[in-house]
Amino acid sequence: MLRLIRIFLLNLIFVLPAVAQETQVNSASPLQKTVEKHAPDIIKGSVKTAPPIIEEITEIGDATAMRFLSLWQEKSLWYRKATIGFLPSRSKVTPPTT
């Protein structure tokens, strides 16, 4: 009986985190998947690499995708290597007037 409890606990410790991580990876948005796939080309965008990426992001068609394209065009994105993600630049934000 004690052996069955150990096996059950080991399964909880090792299997559930793997399932949770897989679910988290699968729940990424289409924009996030596209950006992660093309991150090196987005960072160093060129006339040759940008058009297919722009087309793919445009096909997603939601407001977030369009905002990403706008920020990319304005060169207002920062790349965060640790999370393979892009963040909007704060340089375009105007400070509040007092």
Secondary structure as the mmCIF struct_conf table of DSSP 4:
data_model
#
loop_
_struct_conf.conf_type_id
_struct_conf.id
_struct_conf.beg_label_comp_id
_struct_conf.beg_label_asym_id
_struct_conf.beg_label_seq_id
_struct_conf.end_label_comp_id
_struct_conf.end_label_asym_id
_struct_conf.end_label_seq_id
HELX_RH_AL_P HELX_RH_AL_P1 LEU A 2 ASN A 26
TURN_TY1_P TURN_TY1_P1 SER A 27 SER A 27
HELX_RH_AL_P HELX_RH_AL_P2 PRO A 30 LYS A 37
TURN_TY1_P TURN_TY1_P2 HIS A 38 HIS A 38
HELX_RH_AL_P HELX_RH_AL_P3 ALA A 39 ILE A 43
TURN_TY1_P TURN_TY1_P3 LYS A 44 LYS A 44
TURN_TY1_P TURN_TY1_P4 VAL A 47 THR A 49
HELX_RH_AL_P HELX_RH_AL_P4 ALA A 50 ILE A 60
BEND BEND1 ASP A 62 ASP A 62
HELX_RH_AL_P HELX_RH_AL_P5 ALA A 63 GLN A 73
TURN_TY1_P TURN_TY1_P5 GLU A 74 LYS A 75
STRN STRN1 LEU A 77 ARG A 80
TURN_TY1_P TURN_TY1_P6 LYS A 81 ILE A 84
STRN STRN2 GLY A 85 PRO A 88
BEND BEND2 ARG A 90 ARG A 90
TURN_TY1_P TURN_TY1_P7 SER A 91 LYS A 92
BEND BEND3 VAL A 93 VAL A 93
HELX_LH_PP_P HELX_LH_PP_P1 THR A 94 THR A 97
#
